[in-house]
Amino acid sequence: MVAGAALRTPDTEPSVRGSEWVAFEPATLDDAAVDRAEAWFLSAYRRAVKMAS
């Protein structure tokens, strides 16, 4: 779910690692790019914790 949402944003493409992964390569690592990456990690973490309990 997180990977699918991430792929609909700029500077992303499917990763060679598989469908659960996203390649994120912004030309400039500005505040917006950092915010997106942080949001994806936090979302994935919350989902993993929820699934583990």
C-alpha positions in Angstrom: 0.0 0.0 0.0 2.8 2.5 0.9 4.8 1.6 -2.1 1.8 2.1 -4.4 1.1 5.5 -3.0 4.8 6.5 -3.2 5.0 5.5 -6.9 2.3 8.1 -7.6 4.7 10.9 -6.5 7.5 12.7 -8.3 11.0 11.3 -8.5 10.0 7.7 -7.9 10.0 4.5 -10.0 9.6 0.8 -9.3 12.7 -0.7 -7.7 14.6 -3.7 -9.1 14.2 -5.2 -5.6 10.5 -6.0 -6.2 7.0 -4.6 -5.9 7.4 -3.8 -2.2 10.2 -1.4 -2.9 10.4 2.1 -4.5 13.4 3.8 -6.0 13.4 7.4 -4.9 16.0 9.6 -6.7 15.1 13.3 -6.4 17.4 15.7 -8.4 17.5 17.9 -5.3 17.0 16.7 -1.8 14.9 19.7 -0.7 12.4 19.9 2.2 9.6 18.5 0.2 11.6 15.4 -0.8 12.7 14.8 2.7 9.1 15.2 4.0 7.9 12.6 1.5 10.6 10.1 2.4 10.0 10.6 6.1 6.2 10.2 5.7 6.7 6.9 3.7 9.0 5.5 6.4 6.6 6.5 9.2 3.6 5.1 7.4 5.4 1.8 6.7 6.6 1.6 10.3 3.0 2.1 11.7 1.6 -0.6 9.4 4.4 -3.0 10.4 3.8 -2.4 14.1 0.0 -2.8 13.6 0.5 -6.1 11.7 2.9 -7.4 14.4 0.4 -7.0 17.2 
